[in-house]
Amino acid sequence: MRRYPTSGLSYSIGPGPLSPAVKILIIANAAMFVATALVPSLSLLFGLRPEAVVSTGFVWQPVTYMFLHAGVFHLLFNMLALWMFGVELERMWGTPFFVRYYAVTGVGAGLVTLAVALLPFDFAAHTYYAVTVGASGAIYGLLLAYGLYFPHRPIYLYFLFQIPARVFVMIIGAVAFLSSISAQGNGLAHAAHLGGLVIGYLYLKGKRVGRINPMAELKYRYLKWKIGRMRKRFDVYPGGRSDDRDQRVH
């Protein structure tokens, strides 16, 4: 006997099931968290330490640092944000562009962190030897993209105050900027956050979100030019003076 649902309503929390890339990223971050918990020295090898990149040649660190986390809550909050904002963006962009954007913002934030650590300021000298870990740079890039594409989507700040997504992005951007220029010891981490925002904005504005295709653009321009020539060849003019070009019949 077939059973019919008693109601047509369905309920879900957040953006729904994990998308492919988001799922793989969460698994990779969780696996690296377990690995560094078992072998703590991996943090020095794969975390971003500017001194190691410059002096020792650990050039992979601006990539690998974003798969490491400093604690359980650090991991949980970053993965929660990845799920909440990344799933919808991946569905809209498609997996290839989402992965590319995530990598560009994460690595870009690492390079910004490296550049800030080389500045001639006290906090930079202190953090030159510090280890930066976490996916926060890429997460901030996702927040920036979410605010651009869903500017009026409500977000709960501290789970209490409902504000539009674009205002939320402005707030976290201002906090990251003010913190990065302060003399506090955590200025390097905030530089990574700010780097994720800036790199994400520049990348989206430059790429026009996957619509850039040079060959397609050339074909479109050529076809438009060819259609213009065909229209001129097959225009029909009524009788009268041959220079009366304003009375064309198409």
Secondary structure, DSSP 8 states (H G I E B T S, - for coil): -----S-S----STT-S--HHHHHHHHHHHHHHHHHHH-TTHHHHHSB-HHIIIII--TTHHHHGGG--SSHHHHHHHHHHIIIIIHHHHHHH-HHHHHHHHHHHHHHHHHHHHHHHTSSSHHHHHHTT--B--SHHHHHHHHHHHHHHSTT-EEEETTTEEEEHHHHHHHHHHHHHHHHTSSSTTHHHHHHHHHHHHHHHHHHHHHTTTT--HHHHHHHHHHHHHHHHHHHHH-B--SS-TT-TT--B-
